[in-house]
Amino acid sequence: MDANAHTCGTVVATPRRVWPAYDIITFTLIPPRSRPFTTVFMGVCWHTYVAFVAATAKSVVDARPNKAA
């Protein structure tokens, strides 16, 4: 499997596991006044994860030898 396809599949599938669990925890345990702050924190964590996965995939693709040469 191509590294980009695997990375794309991972990034597409992971939110389906993370965000519903986060929503359940947020709406049952976190008071309404604190929800915006926790959502911003989770958003920052999520974007950091996506950037890390994208950078890792790019470094894997860049490290592959060029077959056209």
C-alpha positions in Angstrom: 0.0 0.0 0.0 1.2 3.5 -0.8 2.3 5.6 2.2 0.0 8.4 1.2 -3.0 6.2 0.9 -2.3 4.6 4.3 -1.8 8.1 5.8 -5.0 9.4 4.3 -6.9 6.4 5.5 -5.6 6.8 9.0 -6.4 10.5 9.1 -9.9 9.9 7.8 -10.7 7.0 10.1 -9.3 8.4 13.3 -11.8 11.2 13.8 -14.6 8.7 13.8 -13.2 7.2 16.9 -11.9 10.3 18.7 -14.7 13.0 18.3 -17.7 10.9 19.3 -15.9 9.8 22.4 -14.9 13.4 23.1 -18.5 14.6 22.6 -19.9 12.0 25.0 -17.3 13.0 27.6 -17.8 16.7 27.0 -21.6 16.7 27.2 -21.8 14.4 30.3 -18.8 15.5 32.5 -17.8 19.1 31.5 -19.9 22.0 32.6 -21.3 24.2 29.8 -19.1 27.2 30.7 -15.9 25.2 30.3 -16.9 23.4 27.0 -15.6 26.1 24.6 -12.1 25.9 26.3 -11.9 22.2 26.2 -13.1 22.1 22.6 -10.4 24.6 21.6 -7.8 22.5 23.5 -9.0 19.3 21.7 -8.9 21.2 18.4 -5.3 22.2 18.9 -4.4 18.7 19.8 -6.2 17.3 16.7 -4.5 19.8 14.3 -1.2 18.9 15.9 -1.8 15.2 15.3 -2.9 15.8 11.6 0.2 18.0 11.0 2.5 15.3 12.6 1.0 12.6 10.5 1.3 14.7 7.3 4.9 15.6 8.1 5.8 12.0 8.8 4.2 10.8 5.5 6.0 13.5 3.6 9.4 12.5 5.1 8.7 8.9 4.1 7.8 9.8 0.6 10.8 12.1 0.3 13.1 9.3 1.5 12.0 6.9 -1.2 14.5 6.5 -4.0 13.4 8.0 -7.3 12.6 5.2 -9.8 12.6 7.6 -12.8 16.3 8.3 -12.6 
